[in-house]
Structures are given as C-alpha cells and as structure tokens.
Amino acid sequence: MAADQTASAVARIAYLTSDLVIDSQPQFPATSVFAQEYASLAESASSSPRLLVTPSGADPGSTILQNPTNLTSLTATSSSHLLTHLVLHLVDLSSRPVALHIAVDHDLSDVLLLRSAIPFFLLSNTAQQAHDNALLAARLARIEKKAVVHAFYLLPESKSVDILPEHQMLSFLADKQQASPSSRSGYVSREKLPNGYANGRMVMTSLANLPMVGPRLMIQV
C-alpha cells in the first residue's frame, strides 16, 4: 500500500464519522494528501459532513473552536507552523470532541508537543494501524467528548488494508455498551473493533502507575 493510500484510509474514516472535517493544506506547491479521497467520497458516500479546507498558514485550532460539533476531525500533514497554532489552543481543544489526524514522514518530535494537554494520543506505524486507530480516535472523541491526537506515518508498504464497511463503522461509533477508557481511572482498557474486526489488534496499555491527571497515552503493539 502506498503512502497516499494510507492517508486515504484515514480520510475515509474522518469523512464518514464526523460532522465537520477540516483539511489543513500544506505549504505551496504541495497539495493535501487527503484531498483526492474527500473528492471521491463527496460523490459516493451516503452522507456527507461539512468540509472546510484551510489554507497553509491558517489557524486550524481557531477554526475548530469557532465551529463546535458532536465530532470534528482535522486532517493535516505535520509541520512546525501547524503544530505551533494547535499548541496555542490545547487547553480549549482538550475538552472538545475532536480527532486530530496528523500525518508524519519520519520525525515525530513536533507532534509529541501535543501530548502535554490532549487526553488521548494514538500512534500508528502501519497503514492498517492508521485505519484502525482513526476509527478508534473517532469513537473516543465522540463518546468521551475529549480531544484525541492520532499521529500516523506516511510510509509506503505492500500490505493491503482491511477496510471496515460503512454500516459497521457507524454501528461501532454508536454502541455505548462497548467499554471505553475512563478519564477518571488510571487504566486504559482493552477495546476491539466490531465483530472481532482486526482480530483484536487494539491493545491499550495499563497506566495505573501514572498520575490521575494528564494525557492518557495509547500505544499500538
């Protein structure tokens, strides 16, 4: 699977699960790695969110705060300029149902700055993880009503990705009986995708020894 297909998998999840999608554009002459998938979904998806395209240099954090929804998703490629804007709004963003999907090439250091105040952080090392964690990020943000950072690598790989059908995706998001991590406990519980999807690849680490406040770090293993 090519790097752009990894971005497409994340874009599909963001588009089908959100009320508002904000696609932050990279610096010219580069173009958004998510744009092609959004254009395709606009013609084929059964429902469409509001899609805002913000130019390079704009403040996506401010745009999120000015447009409250039940779930807002930001898709962007990591850059120091983008993350500087987001850091300025971390306190306000942390208590909003927001999924921040940040694509990185190799260097994760800038994205890690967001861990300081965001309740949940997901890191995907493969295309399949990017797909699965994008869905988990949407569920966490919607159910917990807190911000989630999902960082994923844009690396070419040959393995195909198992794509969850739209009807199963929406059912998973709406099912409140499935266990979700508690923001009041010291643990992040195990959580599986619907019908045993992905064979339980999602394994959440126990954080019992960490302070009761601060970000809940989720690690893909």
C-alpha positions in Angstrom: 0.0 0.0 0.0 1.4 3.4 -1.0 1.7 6.3 1.5 -1.2 8.2 -0.2 -3.4 5.1 0.3 -2.6 5.2 4.0 -3.8 8.9 4.0 -6.9 7.9 2.0 -7.8 5.3 4.7 -7.6 7.9 7.4 -9.5 10.4 5.3 -12.3 7.9 4.7 -12.8 7.3 8.5 -12.7 11.1 9.2 -15.2 11.8 6.5 -17.7 9.1 7.4 -17.6 9.6 11.2 -17.5 13.4 11.6 -20.0 16.3 11.5 -17.2 18.6 10.4 -13.9 17.8 8.6 -11.1 20.4 8.4 -8.4 19.7 5.9 -5.4 21.8 6.6 -3.4 22.5 3.4 0.4 22.1 3.3 2.7 24.8 2.1 2.5 25.5 -1.6 3.3 23.9 -4.0 2.5 20.7 -2.1 -1.2 19.6 -2.0 -3.2 17.8 0.6 -2.7 14.0 0.7 -6.3 13.7 1.8 -8.0 15.8 -0.9 -8.4 13.1 -3.5 -10.3 10.8 -1.1 -12.5 13.6 0.0 -13.4 14.4 -3.5 -14.3 10.7 -4.2 -16.4 10.4 -1.0 -18.3 13.6 -1.8 -19.7 11.7 -4.9 -20.2 8.3 -3.4 -20.8 8.4 0.3 -24.3 8.0 1.7 -23.9 11.1 3.9 -21.5 14.0 3.9 -20.1 16.1 6.7 -19.3 19.8 6.3 -15.8 20.0 4.8 -13.7 23.1 5.3 -10.4 23.5 3.5 -8.0 25.8 5.4 -5.0 27.3 3.5 -1.4 26.9 4.6 -0.7 29.3 7.4 -4.2 29.4 8.7 -5.0 28.6 12.3 -6.9 25.3 12.4 -7.3 25.4 16.1 -9.3 28.6 16.0 -11.4 27.1 13.2 -12.2 24.1 15.3 -13.2 26.2 18.3 -15.4 28.5 16.2 -17.4 25.5 14.8 -18.5 23.3 17.7 -19.9 19.9 16.7 -20.5 16.4 18.1 -17.3 15.3 16.3 -14.8 17.4 14.4 -11.9 15.9 12.6 -8.8 17.7 11.5 -6.6 16.1 8.8 -3.1 17.6 8.2 0.5 16.9 7.4 2.8 17.7 10.3 4.7 21.0 10.2 6.1 23.2 12.8 3.8 26.1 11.7 0.7 23.9 12.0 1.6 22.5 15.4 2.5 25.9 16.8 -1.0 27.0 16.1 -2.5 23.9 17.7 -0.4 24.2 20.8 -1.8 27.7 21.5 -5.3 26.2 21.7 -4.5 22.9 23.6 -6.3 23.9 26.8 -9.6 24.7 25.0 -9.3 21.8 22.5 -8.7 19.2 25.1 -12.3 19.2 26.3 -13.8 19.1 22.8 -14.9 16.1 20.8 -12.1 16.5 18.3 -9.9 14.0 16.4 -6.6 15.4 15.2 -5.2 13.1 12.4 -1.6 14.2 11.8 0.4 12.6 9.1 4.2 12.5 9.7 7.0 11.4 7.3 9.8 10.4 9.8 10.2 13.0 12.6 7.6 12.7 15.4 9.1 15.3 17.7 6.8 18.2 16.7 3.6 16.1 17.1 4.7 14.9 20.5 4.3 18.5 21.7 0.5 17.9 21.6 0.7 15.3 24.3 1.1 17.9 27.0 -2.7 18.6 27.3 -4.6 16.3 24.9 -6.3 13.5 26.8 -5.6 10.7 24.3 -2.7 10.0 21.9 -2.6 7.3 19.3 0.4 6.4 17.2 0.1 4.3 14.0 3.2 2.7 12.5 1.5 0.8 9.6 -1.3 1.5 7.2 -3.6 -1.0 9.0 -3.0 0.7 12.3 -3.7 4.1 10.7 -7.1 2.8 9.6 -7.9 1.1 12.9 -6.7 3.9 15.1 -8.5 6.6 13.0 -11.7 4.7 13.8 -10.8 4.4 17.5 -9.9 8.1 17.6 -13.4 9.0 16.3 -15.1 6.8 18.9 -13.0 8.1 21.8 -13.6 11.7 20.8 -17.4 11.2 20.3 -18.0 9.1 23.4 -15.6 10.7 25.8 -16.1 14.2 24.4 -12.4 14.9 24.6 -9.7 15.5 22.1 -7.7 12.7 20.6 -4.4 13.0 18.7 -3.8 10.3 16.1 -0.3 10.5 14.6 0.5 8.2 11.7 3.4 7.6 9.4 3.2 8.2 5.7 5.4 5.3 4.7 4.9 3.1 1.6 4.1 -0.6 2.3 3.0 -3.5 0.2 0.3 -5.0 2.6 -3.3 -4.3 1.8 -5.6 -2.8 4.4 -8.8 -4.4 5.6 -11.4 -1.6 5.2 -14.3 -1.6 7.6 -17.7 -1.2 5.8 -19.5 2.0 6.5 -22.5 0.4 8.2 -20.2 -1.5 10.7 -18.3 1.7 11.3 -21.3 3.7 12.3 -22.6 0.9 14.4 -19.3 0.8 16.3 -19.4 4.5 17.0 -23.0 4.4 18.3 -22.6 1.4 20.6 -22.1 2.9 24.1 -22.1 -0.6 25.7 -18.6 -1.3 24.4 -16.0 -0.4 27.0 -14.3 3.0 26.6 -11.3 4.2 28.5 -12.3 6.1 31.7 -10.9 9.6 32.1 -11.3 9.2 35.8 -9.4 5.9 36.2 -5.7 5.0 36.0 -6.4 2.4 33.3 -6.9 2.3 29.6 -9.0 -0.8 28.9 -8.7 -3.3 26.0 -11.1 -2.4 23.2 -11.9 -4.3 20.0 -13.4 -3.2 16.8 -16.8 -4.6 15.9 -17.3 -8.4 15.4 -13.7 -9.0 16.4 -12.5 -6.9 13.5 -8.8 -6.8 13.1 -8.5 -9.8 15.4 -8.3 -7.5 18.5 -5.2 -5.7 17.3 -6.1 -2.8 19.5 -4.3 -3.3 22.8 -4.5 -0.5 25.3 -1.7 -0.3 27.9 -2.4 0.0 31.6 -1.5 3.4 33.0 -2.1 2.6 36.7 1.2 4.0 37.8 0.8 7.3 36.1 -0.8 10.4 37.7 -4.6 10.6 37.6 -4.4 13.8 35.6 -2.8 14.5 32.3 -2.9 12.7 28.9 -3.8 9.1 28.5 -1.2 7.6 26.1 -2.3 4.7 23.9 0.3 2.6 22.3 -0.2 0.3 19.4 1.6 -3.1 20.0 
